[in-house]
Amino acid sequence: MSHPVFLTSTTFSHMPIGQENQWADFFQTASFELEANAFIPILWLMLFKQDNLHWAKYIDELDHNDQRNQGDLEEYQQDFAENCYAYLVIEQQQALNNLEQRKPLFIAIFGEENIPHFEEFKSYILQYYPHFILLRTNGLPLDLNDANFLTQPLTHIENAQMGDTENIDFFTVQRRDLARFDDQAYFFYGADVLSSSIASDSLEQPSSPMLDTKPPSTTASGLAIWICTAIVALLTLGVWFSTSSILYSVLIFIISAFVLGFISSKIGETK
């Protein structure tokens, strides 16, 4: 089952508020997004501190003025009422400062060999997240009004950053989780799903011109065959009407069919 989590580049300093009909503007202005399924990548968490935690209401997950949402809004109201979920948001420079301060911690947990993943993620933040960085957690199967899934790992990170030796278990869990992933980059910072899809589409493009050039060749060869067949038929009928000889007609048919068949095959090879 899919439980997507998103790290979104946005001009919003908060989760969009459906009662104020902000979702349409949010999706139009969100410029970049990383995605993970059913977990929060460790480098995402290293961007934040606990004071970056905020709350959003489930009933604000959809714009209230959109008639297409009315049925879903009624279900949200019945299921969640005024209950909330926790999320994280931070301004770019603060996030970069936090990330750089935690670089020694990253090395202590994962080793120097994984520094390229750290630097790659940092380059994403520099290039694609110029304003606010929003960690959207609403796709996770969360308990109502629960923030432990965020505060616990953030506490471990903050304590480990200060040299607390009681975080050995946290280190061990992170290393064990990393070992479960064949795609280590995905473990560290998720995936840029949109760009991956665009790149996949681009790889398929070169085959299109080749496909476009084949039908004319096939059509031309087919036309040559029809013309040759018509010529053979006309020659045979002409000899029959002029001589009334079956023998001559058969000979002309065989000879003309052979000659024109040879010519037609050469035309096909040239095409």
Sequence and secondary structure as in RCSB ss.txt:
>XXXX:A:sequence
MSHPVFLTSTTFSHMPIGQENQWADFFQTASFELEANAFIPILWLMLFKQDNLHWAKYIDELDHNDQRNQGDLEE
YQQDFAENCYAYLVIEQQQALNNLEQRKPLFIAIFGEENIPHFEEFKSYILQYYPHFILLRTNGLPLDLNDANFL
TQPLTHIENAQMGDTENIDFFTVQRRDLARFDDQAYFFYGADVLSSSIASDSLEQPSSPMLDTKPPSTTASGLAI
WICTAIVALLTLGVWFSTSSILYSVLIFIISAFVLGFISSKIGETK
>XXXX:A:secstr
   EEEEEEES SS   GGGT HHHHHHH  EEEEEESS  HHHHTT  GGGEEEEEGGGSS TT GGGHHHHHH
HHHHHTT EEEEEEEEHHHHHHHHHHTHHHHHHHH GGGHHHHHHHHHHHHHH SSEEEEE TTS   TT  HHH
HHHHHHHHHHHTT GGGHHHHHHHHHHHHT S HHHHHH B HHHHHHHHHHHHTTHHHHHHHHHHHHHHHHHHH
HHHHHHHHHHHHHHHHHH  HHHHHHHHHHHHHHHHHHHHHHHHH 
